Amino acid sequence: MVIDAHQHFWDPARADYPWMDAPELAPLRRAFGPADLAPLLKANGVDASIVVQCRSALEETEEFLRIAHENPFVVGVVGWADLTDAALGDTLNRLRAKPGGDKLVGIRHQVHDEADPDWLLREDVQRGLTALFAHDLAYDFLVRSRELPAAIATARAFPQARFVLDHAAKPPIADGGSNEWSDRIAALAACGNVWCKISGLATEAVWSDWDTERLFPFVAHAARCFGEDRLIFGSDWPVCLLAGSYGEIKGALEACLVRLGANVREEAFGLNAKAAYRLPTA
């Protein structure tokens, strides 16, 4: 099974997405739903997807669970829940009891938008992560280089937990990379309980001037750090449309992974997502 482990749905006519306010993101300010994604998956040989949080609202998580219940190709939901809420465990129980609740596989928060780079290390957040892992859910790190030290400390604090790094921590591809990103990625990978999504890379490059060769050094570094069994493919659709079509994005990432070995490609396109999110093996 080929899995796109990172895609989104949204409708700006029904909810507010503050991160879309920038003028250059205007092409994204329309509805994107399952009916838009399904033919793209079929055309590009992708069997299933995981839909990922876009805004900090339980209503969105509930909506994604409903979508997953109604659309078999959505095999997992990485939703949002308030990690600072002392009653988080009860919230997770309620989510699990809803239609599609069995497809709740993880939670994430837009940490890179928090003013405090150490937000993850707050006592109430760490308490919330404890509750999250007690429910056997993964946690997705949405961070940049600035927040990676807190992510490293968090991964070390929960050695039995499962973490997934979104977008390889958004490397500064447009600027040619940085030692800070490279070194901190290596330190995070050394924790051993973190998977890395090879996703969202084209939109960290210059949108109108990127290709496989520009992305490859960053994919290769992630592969050296995480190994073939902890890399995960994700399209980041529809955000990826700012830089290229679904097929162009998938093709470029696939070409990068194939250069690293056929087995690297095979595991990143499905097997590793199953392990990170404990998806059904059937």
C-alpha positions as CSV (number, residue, x, y, z in Angstrom):
1,M,0.0,0.0,0.0
2,V,1.3,3.4,-1.0
3,I,0.4,6.0,1.6
4,D,0.5,9.8,1.4
5,A,1.1,10.5,5.1
6,H,0.6,14.2,5.0
7,Q,-2.3,16.0,3.3
8,H,-4.9,18.6,4.3
9,F,-8.6,19.5,3.8
10,W,-10.1,22.9,4.5
11,D,-12.8,25.4,3.5
12,P,-12.1,29.1,4.3
13,A,-15.8,29.9,3.8
14,R,-16.6,27.8,6.8
15,A,-13.7,28.4,9.2
16,D,-10.8,30.8,9.8
17,Y,-7.2,29.9,8.9
18,P,-5.0,32.8,10.1
19,W,-1.9,31.3,8.5
20,M,-3.5,31.8,5.0
21,D,-3.6,35.6,5.4
22,A,-0.4,36.3,3.5
23,P,-1.0,37.6,0.0
24,E,1.2,34.9,-1.6
25,L,-1.1,32.2,-0.2
26,A,-4.2,33.5,-2.0
27,P,-4.3,30.4,-4.3
28,L,-5.0,28.3,-1.3
29,R,-7.9,30.3,-0.1
30,R,-10.6,28.0,-1.5
31,A,-12.1,24.7,-0.4
32,F,-10.1,21.5,-0.8
33,G,-11.9,18.3,0.1
34,P,-11.8,14.5,-0.4
35,A,-13.5,14.8,-3.8
36,D,-10.5,16.9,-5.0
37,L,-7.9,14.6,-3.6
38,A,-9.3,11.2,-4.6
39,P,-8.6,11.4,-8.3
40,L,-5.1,12.8,-7.7
41,L,-4.3,9.8,-5.5
42,K,-5.6,7.4,-8.2
43,A,-3.7,9.1,-11.0
44,N,-0.5,9.0,-9.1
45,G,-0.6,5.4,-7.8
46,V,-1.4,6.3,-4.2
47,D,-3.7,4.0,-2.3
48,A,-4.4,5.9,1.0
49,S,-3.7,9.1,2.9
50,I,-3.4,10.6,6.3
51,V,-5.2,13.9,6.8
52,V,-3.4,16.4,9.1
53,Q,-4.5,19.3,11.3
54,C,-4.8,22.8,9.8
55,R,-6.1,24.9,12.7
56,S,-6.3,24.7,16.5
57,A,-9.9,23.6,16.8
58,L,-11.5,20.4,18.1
59,E,-14.3,21.0,15.6
60,E,-11.8,20.4,12.8
61,T,-10.6,17.1,14.3
62,E,-14.2,15.9,14.6
63,E,-14.8,16.9,11.0
64,F,-11.7,15.0,9.8
65,L,-12.8,11.9,11.7
66,R,-16.2,12.1,10.0
67,I,-14.4,12.5,6.6
68,A,-12.2,9.4,7.4
69,H,-15.3,7.4,8.4
70,E,-17.0,8.3,5.0
71,N,-13.9,8.0,2.8
72,P,-12.0,4.7,3.1
73,F,-8.9,6.0,1.4
74,V,-8.3,8.3,4.5
75,V,-6.7,5.7,6.8
76,G,-5.6,8.1,9.5
77,V,-6.2,11.5,11.1
78,V,-3.6,13.6,12.9
79,G,-5.9,16.1,14.6
80,W,-5.6,18.8,17.2
81,A,-6.5,18.8,20.8
82,D,-5.4,21.2,23.6
83,L,-2.3,19.7,25.2
84,T,-2.6,22.3,28.0
85,D,-6.0,21.1,29.0
86,A,-6.0,19.0,32.2
87,A,-9.0,17.1,30.9
88,L,-7.2,16.1,27.6
89,G,-7.6,12.4,28.4
90,D,-11.4,12.8,28.5
91,T,-11.3,14.7,25.2
92,L,-9.4,12.0,23.5
93,N,-11.9,9.4,24.8
94,R,-14.7,11.4,23.3
95,L,-12.9,11.7,20.0
96,R,-12.2,8.0,19.9
97,A,-15.9,7.3,20.5
98,K,-17.1,9.3,17.4
99,P,-17.6,7.8,14.0
100,G,-14.1,7.5,12.5
101,G,-12.6,7.7,16.0
102,D,-10.7,4.5,15.3
103,K,-8.7,6.4,12.7
104,L,-7.4,9.0,15.1
105,V,-3.6,8.2,15.0
106,G,-2.0,11.3,16.3
107,I,-2.2,14.9,17.5
108,R,-0.2,18.0,16.5
109,H,0.0,21.7,17.3
110,Q,1.5,24.5,15.3
111,V,4.5,24.9,17.7
112,H,6.5,27.1,15.2
113,D,3.8,29.8,15.6
114,E,4.2,30.0,19.4
115,A,6.3,33.0,20.7
116,D,8.1,30.7,23.1
117,P,10.6,28.4,21.4
118,D,10.5,26.2,24.5
119,W,6.7,25.9,24.4
120,L,6.9,22.1,24.2
121,L,8.8,22.0,27.5
122,R,6.1,23.8,29.5
123,E,4.8,21.7,32.4
124,D,1.2,21.7,31.2
125,V,2.3,20.7,27.7
126,Q,4.4,17.9,29.0
127,R,1.5,16.7,31.1
128,G,-0.7,16.7,28.0
129,L,1.9,14.7,26.1
130,T,1.8,12.1,28.9
131,A,-2.0,11.8,28.5
132,L,-1.6,11.6,24.7
133,F,0.9,8.7,24.9
134,A,-1.3,6.9,27.5
135,H,-3.8,6.7,24.6
136,D,-1.2,5.2,22.3
137,L,-1.2,8.1,19.9
138,A,1.7,9.7,18.1
139,Y,2.7,13.3,18.3
140,D,3.6,15.3,15.2
141,F,6.3,17.9,15.7
142,L,5.5,21.0,13.6
143,V,8.7,22.9,14.2
144,R,11.5,24.8,12.5
145,S,15.2,24.9,13.6
146,R,14.4,27.4,16.4
147,E,12.2,24.9,18.2
148,L,14.2,21.8,17.5
149,P,16.1,21.9,20.9
150,A,12.8,21.7,22.7
151,A,11.7,18.8,20.4
152,I,14.9,17.0,21.1
153,A,14.4,17.3,24.8
154,T,10.8,16.2,24.5
155,A,11.7,13.1,22.5
156,R,14.3,12.2,25.1
157,A,11.8,12.7,27.9
158,F,9.4,10.2,26.4
159,P,11.6,7.4,25.1
160,Q,8.8,4.9,24.6
161,A,6.6,7.4,22.7
162,R,6.3,7.8,19.0
163,F,7.0,11.2,17.4
164,V,6.8,12.3,13.7
165,L,8.7,15.3,12.5
166,D,6.7,17.2,9.9
167,H,8.4,18.6,6.8
168,A,11.9,17.6,8.0
169,A,11.6,20.7,10.3
170,K,11.3,23.0,7.2
171,P,14.9,23.3,6.1
172,P,15.9,26.7,4.7
173,I,16.2,25.3,1.2
174,A,15.7,28.7,-0.5
175,D,18.7,30.0,1.4
176,G,20.9,27.0,0.6
177,G,20.5,25.3,4.0
178,S,22.1,25.8,7.4
179,N,24.4,23.9,9.7
180,E,22.0,24.7,12.6
181,W,19.2,22.7,10.8
182,S,21.6,19.9,9.8
183,D,23.1,19.5,13.3
184,R,19.8,19.7,15.1
185,I,18.1,17.2,12.8
186,A,20.9,14.8,13.5
187,A,20.4,15.2,17.2
188,L,16.7,14.6,17.0
189,A,17.2,11.5,14.9
190,A,19.6,10.1,17.5
191,C,16.7,9.9,19.9
192,G,15.5,6.8,18.0
193,N,11.8,7.3,18.6
194,V,11.2,10.0,15.9
195,W,10.2,9.4,12.3
196,C,10.8,12.2,9.6
197,K,8.3,13.2,7.0
198,I,9.9,14.0,3.6
199,S,7.1,16.5,2.9
200,G,6.7,20.2,2.3
201,L,10.2,20.6,0.9
202,A,9.4,22.2,-2.5
203,T,7.5,25.1,-0.7
204,E,10.7,25.7,1.4
205,A,12.6,26.3,-1.9
206,V,11.9,29.1,-4.3
207,W,8.5,28.1,-5.6
208,S,9.2,29.0,-9.2
209,D,12.7,27.7,-9.3
210,W,13.2,24.2,-7.8
211,D,13.9,20.7,-9.0
212,T,14.9,17.3,-7.7
213,E,18.6,18.4,-7.5
214,R,17.7,21.3,-5.2
215,L,15.8,19.0,-2.9
216,F,18.1,16.0,-2.9
217,P,20.8,17.2,-0.4
218,F,18.1,17.8,2.2
219,V,16.4,14.4,1.6
220,A,19.8,12.7,1.7
221,H,20.8,14.3,5.0
222,A,17.5,13.3,6.5
223,A,18.1,9.7,5.2
224,R,21.6,9.6,6.7
225,C,20.2,10.8,10.1
226,F,17.0,8.8,10.3
227,G,17.8,5.7,8.3
228,E,15.6,4.0,5.7
229,D,13.1,2.7,8.3
230,R,12.2,6.2,9.7
231,L,11.6,8.3,6.5
232,I,7.9,8.9,5.5
233,F,6.5,10.3,2.3
234,G,3.9,13.1,2.4
235,S,2.7,15.4,-0.4
236,D,1.6,18.3,1.8
237,W,-1.3,18.7,-0.6
238,P,-2.8,21.3,-1.2
239,V,-0.1,23.5,0.2
240,C,2.3,21.9,-2.3
241,L,0.3,23.4,-5.2
242,L,2.2,26.7,-4.5
243,A,5.3,25.1,-6.0
244,G,3.9,22.3,-8.2
245,S,1.2,19.8,-9.0
246,Y,0.6,16.7,-6.9
247,G,2.3,14.6,-9.5
248,E,5.4,16.9,-9.8
249,I,5.8,16.9,-6.0
250,K,5.4,13.1,-5.6
251,G,7.7,12.5,-8.6
252,A,10.5,14.7,-7.3
253,L,10.4,13.1,-3.8
254,E,10.2,9.7,-5.3
255,A,13.2,10.4,-7.5
256,C,15.2,11.6,-4.5
257,L,14.4,8.5,-2.5
258,V,15.1,6.1,-5.4
259,R,18.6,7.6,-5.6
260,L,19.1,6.5,-2.0
261,G,18.0,2.9,-2.8
262,A,14.9,1.0,-3.9
263,N,14.2,-0.1,-0.4
264,V,14.4,3.4,0.9
265,R,11.6,4.4,-1.5
266,E,9.5,1.4,-0.7
267,E,9.6,1.9,3.0
268,A,9.1,5.7,2.9
269,F,6.0,5.3,0.7
270,G,4.0,3.2,3.1
271,L,5.7,0.8,5.5
272,N,7.2,3.5,7.8
273,A,3.9,5.4,8.0
274,K,2.2,2.2,9.2
275,A,4.8,1.8,11.9
276,A,4.9,5.4,13.1
277,Y,1.1,5.7,13.3
278,R,0.3,2.0,14.0
279,L,-2.0,1.7,11.0
280,P,-3.7,-1.6,10.3
281,T,-1.4,-3.9,8.3
282,A,-4.1,-5.2,6.0
